Amino acid sequence: MKGVVFTRVGYAGGKKKFPTYRSMKDHTEVVQVKYDNKNMTYAKLLQLFAKHHNMGRIKSTQYRSVILTYGDDQKKAALEFLANVKKSNKSVGTSVEDLNEFYYAEEYHQKYFINKR
């Protein structure tokens, strides 16, 4: 997608240092998106998130719906976006939190659907 430099999957939101798929404890599986803000906006990324992600109920810590943010500007934008989504869909279970640490997932998780073909 134009403006997206790369994506990678990993774990975030928990306290355990260096989690793995088999021992992630209180982490959530997440996707990190690096984007070029000359060709992609944070607002557009939030729209894509909502369009291609089930923002419904929380299944577990591992599979919950969360927007992890870098800095006050992203957090403010994400909270405003989420408030607008919730106006039209009361069943949204997505939360917004600060990203403290991102741990890169094992290589076999990267581009999983592309590589399993």
Secondary structure in CASP SS format (residue, H / E / C, confidence):
PFRMAT SS
TARGET T0000
AUTHOR 0000-0000-0000
METHOD secondary structure of the structure
MODEL  1
M C 1.00
K C 1.00
G C 1.00
V E 1.00
V E 1.00
F E 1.00
T E 1.00
R E 1.00
V E 1.00
G E 1.00
Y E 1.00
A E 1.00
G C 1.00
G C 1.00
K C 1.00
K C 1.00
K C 1.00
F C 1.00
P C 1.00
T C 1.00
Y H 1.00
R H 1.00
S H 1.00
M C 1.00
K C 1.00
D C 1.00
H C 1.00
T E 1.00
E E 1.00
V E 1.00
V E 1.00
Q E 1.00
V E 1.00
K E 1.00
Y E 1.00
D C 1.00
N C 1.00
K C 1.00
N C 1.00
M C 1.00
T C 1.00
Y H 1.00
A H 1.00
K H 1.00
L H 1.00
L H 1.00
Q H 1.00
L H 1.00
F H 1.00
A H 1.00
K H 1.00
H H 1.00
H C 1.00
N C 1.00
M C 1.00
G C 1.00
R C 1.00
I C 1.00
K C 1.00
S C 1.00
T C 1.00
Q C 1.00
Y C 1.00
R C 1.00
S C 1.00
V E 1.00
I E 1.00
L E 1.00
T E 1.00
Y C 1.00
G H 1.00
D H 1.00
D H 1.00
Q H 1.00
K H 1.00
K H 1.00
A H 1.00
A H 1.00
L H 1.00
E H 1.00
F H 1.00
L H 1.00
A H 1.00
N H 1.00
V H 1.00
K H 1.00
K H 1.00
S H 1.00
N C 1.00
K C 1.00
S C 1.00
V C 1.00
G C 1.00
T C 1.00
S E 1.00
V E 1.00
E E 1.00
D E 1.00
L C 1.00
N C 1.00
E C 1.00
F E 1.00
Y E 1.00
Y E 1.00
A C 1.00
E C 1.00
E H 1.00
Y H 1.00
H H 1.00
Q C 1.00
K C 1.00
Y H 1.00
F H 1.00
I H 1.00
N H 1.00
K C 1.00
R C 1.00
END
